Amino acid sequence: MSNHQETQVNGNYTEQAKEVFDFIGKLSKEQPKIAEGFVTMHKATGQDSALTKKHKELQALAIAIGIRCEGCIACHVQDAIKAGATKDEIVETIGVSVLMGGGPSIVYGNKAYEAMQEMM
């Protein structure tokens, strides 16, 4: 079993988030323009404007649940918490994602809930 698969089985979401950010570092060495573009876009959308960073992270979390991206869930739960999201806000975000995504979003919503419990 690879390191990534072990992380998914163990549900260590803090480690999963770290692996995603570590990969961005690796990608920046192999494909610097792609990594630079992604980081630039991430920074630009992460600033407060009409929506706060917290609200943008909650939106990103809802999308991550809907598209069934476990690494994205780990990163956006972590960033939502850092941006000041409360347990209630994260749980409500999970609920909205379940509304829009149905059964599969229940499965990945649970992963988001587990990540929140681990990281708070």
C-alpha positions as CSV (number, residue, x, y, z in Angstrom):
1,M,0.0,0.0,0.0
2,S,1.4,3.4,-1.0
3,N,1.9,6.2,1.5
4,H,-1.1,8.1,0.0
5,Q,-3.4,5.0,0.2
6,E,-2.4,4.5,3.9
7,T,-3.3,8.1,4.6
8,Q,-6.7,7.7,3.1
9,V,-7.4,4.5,5.0
10,N,-6.2,6.0,8.3
11,G,-8.2,9.2,7.7
12,N,-5.3,11.4,8.8
13,Y,-6.6,14.6,7.2
14,T,-3.9,16.8,8.6
15,E,-1.3,14.6,6.8
16,Q,-3.4,14.5,3.6
17,A,-3.4,18.3,3.5
18,K,0.3,18.4,4.1
19,E,0.8,15.9,1.2
20,V,-1.2,18.1,-1.1
21,F,0.9,21.2,-0.2
22,D,4.1,19.2,-0.4
23,F,3.2,18.1,-3.9
24,I,2.6,21.7,-5.0
25,G,6.3,22.3,-4.0
26,K,7.4,19.3,-6.0
27,L,5.3,20.5,-9.0
28,S,6.9,23.9,-8.8
29,K,10.3,22.3,-9.5
30,E,9.0,20.2,-12.4
31,Q,6.4,22.6,-13.9
32,P,7.1,26.0,-12.3
33,K,4.7,28.0,-14.6
34,I,1.8,25.7,-13.8
35,A,2.5,25.7,-10.0
36,E,3.0,29.5,-10.1
37,G,-0.3,30.0,-11.9
38,F,-2.1,27.8,-9.4
39,V,-0.6,29.5,-6.4
40,T,-1.2,33.0,-7.8
41,M,-4.9,32.1,-8.5
42,H,-5.2,30.6,-5.0
43,K,-3.8,33.7,-3.3
44,A,-6.0,36.1,-5.4
45,T,-9.2,34.2,-4.6
46,G,-8.1,33.8,-0.9
47,Q,-8.3,37.5,-0.1
48,D,-11.2,39.2,1.5
49,S,-13.4,41.2,-1.0
50,A,-17.1,40.9,-1.5
51,L,-16.8,37.5,0.2
52,T,-14.5,36.8,3.1
53,K,-11.7,34.3,3.0
54,K,-13.8,32.2,5.4
55,H,-16.8,32.1,3.1
56,K,-14.7,31.3,0.1
57,E,-13.1,28.4,2.0
58,L,-16.5,27.1,3.0
59,Q,-17.6,27.3,-0.7
60,A,-14.5,25.4,-1.7
61,L,-15.2,22.8,0.9
62,A,-18.7,22.3,-0.4
63,I,-17.4,21.9,-4.0
64,A,-14.7,19.5,-2.7
65,I,-17.4,17.3,-1.1
66,G,-19.5,17.5,-4.3
67,I,-16.6,16.5,-6.6
68,R,-15.4,13.8,-4.1
69,C,-11.9,15.1,-3.7
70,E,-10.6,13.8,-0.3
71,G,-7.3,15.8,-0.5
72,C,-9.3,19.0,-1.3
73,I,-11.6,18.3,1.6
74,A,-8.6,18.1,3.9
75,C,-7.1,21.3,2.6
76,H,-10.3,23.3,2.7
77,V,-11.4,22.1,6.1
78,Q,-8.0,23.2,7.4
79,D,-8.1,26.5,5.6
80,A,-11.7,27.2,6.7
81,I,-10.7,26.6,10.3
82,K,-7.7,28.9,9.9
83,A,-10.0,31.5,8.4
84,G,-12.2,31.4,11.5
85,A,-15.0,29.0,10.4
86,T,-16.9,27.4,13.3
87,K,-18.1,23.9,13.7
88,D,-21.6,25.0,13.0
89,E,-20.6,26.7,9.8
90,I,-18.7,23.7,8.5
91,V,-21.5,21.3,9.4
92,E,-24.0,23.6,7.6
93,T,-21.7,23.7,4.6
94,I,-21.6,19.9,4.6
95,G,-25.4,19.9,4.7
96,V,-25.7,22.2,1.6
97,S,-23.3,20.0,-0.2
98,V,-25.4,16.9,0.6
99,L,-28.5,18.7,-0.7
100,M,-26.8,19.4,-4.0
101,G,-24.8,16.1,-4.3
102,G,-27.1,13.5,-2.8
103,G,-25.8,10.1,-1.5
104,P,-22.2,10.4,-2.6
105,S,-22.0,13.8,-0.8
106,I,-23.1,12.0,2.4
107,V,-20.0,9.8,2.1
108,Y,-17.6,12.7,1.4
109,G,-19.5,15.0,3.8
110,N,-18.6,12.4,6.5
111,K,-15.0,12.7,5.5
112,A,-15.2,16.5,5.9
113,Y,-16.8,16.0,9.3
114,E,-14.1,13.7,10.4
115,A,-11.4,16.1,9.1
116,M,-13.1,18.9,11.1
117,Q,-13.1,16.8,14.3
118,E,-9.4,16.0,13.8
119,M,-8.4,19.6,13.1
120,M,-10.4,21.5,15.6
